[in-house]
Amino acid sequence: MDYKKEGPTCKCISRKSFGHTGYTGTIAWADPDKQIIFIFLSNRIQPDEENKKLIKMEVRGKIMEGVYEAIK
């Protein structure tokens, strides 16, 4: 992973992890090293397409980080 670039995940994921994000802010991510599958469903475009709170607040990465912390 190139941690110099911003992305939808936390920096705690392994190099073997993979996933996909969707237009509405959803994310499905798997990390075989940690045996984690992370699925986050959202509707980022509510109330309109200009809503960027999910991205600006880094919600997906923060929740994912909490999951990794919880299983340590």
C-alpha atoms as one frame of an Amber mdcrd trajectory, in Angstrom:
protein
   0.000   0.000   0.000   1.171   3.505  -0.743   0.535   5.250   2.556   1.588
   8.590   1.069  -1.728   8.679  -0.771  -5.068   9.115   0.931  -7.488   6.268
   0.687 -10.578   4.695   2.209  -8.711   2.304   4.508  -6.646   2.652   7.651
  -2.884   2.251   7.571  -3.235  -0.899   9.673  -4.157  -3.174   6.752  -1.727
  -5.792   5.464  -0.105  -5.733   2.043  -2.231  -8.715   1.013  -5.494  -6.899
   1.657  -7.798  -5.987  -1.209 -11.170  -4.434  -1.724 -13.497  -2.146  -3.579
 -15.250   1.120  -2.843 -18.464   2.356  -4.359 -19.768   5.729  -5.497 -22.070
   6.082  -2.494 -19.237   5.527  -0.011 -19.659   1.821   0.547 -16.548  -0.296
   0.998 -15.879  -4.037   0.999 -12.339  -4.949   2.086 -10.689  -8.257   2.913
  -7.433  -8.862   4.750  -6.364 -12.521   4.527  -3.416 -11.995   6.907  -5.701
 -10.858   9.725  -8.704 -12.935   8.597 -10.927  -9.842   8.450 -13.675  -8.937
   6.040 -14.828  -5.342   6.504 -18.061  -4.177   4.887 -19.346  -0.639   5.375
 -22.621   0.390   3.752 -23.438   4.058   3.371 -25.266   6.617   1.301 -22.724
   9.400   0.943 -24.821  11.215  -1.647 -27.627  11.967   0.834 -28.893  14.727
   0.761 -26.989  15.448  -2.495 -23.862  14.557  -4.475 -21.922  17.463  -2.946
 -21.944  15.821   0.512 -18.273  15.062   1.267 -18.532  14.501   5.043 -17.783
  10.773   4.808 -14.513  11.491   3.024 -13.485  14.600   4.990 -14.147  12.947
   8.360 -12.339   9.742   7.262 -15.197   7.674   8.678 -14.388   4.404   6.895
 -10.723   4.371   7.884 -11.465   5.266  11.497 -14.044   2.496  11.862 -11.697
   0.025  10.187  -8.922   1.065  12.573 -11.253   0.397  15.502 -11.938  -3.100
  14.200  -8.207  -3.857  13.929  -7.592  -2.486  17.420 -10.400  -4.608  18.847
  -8.939  -7.888  17.564  -5.325  -7.336  18.621
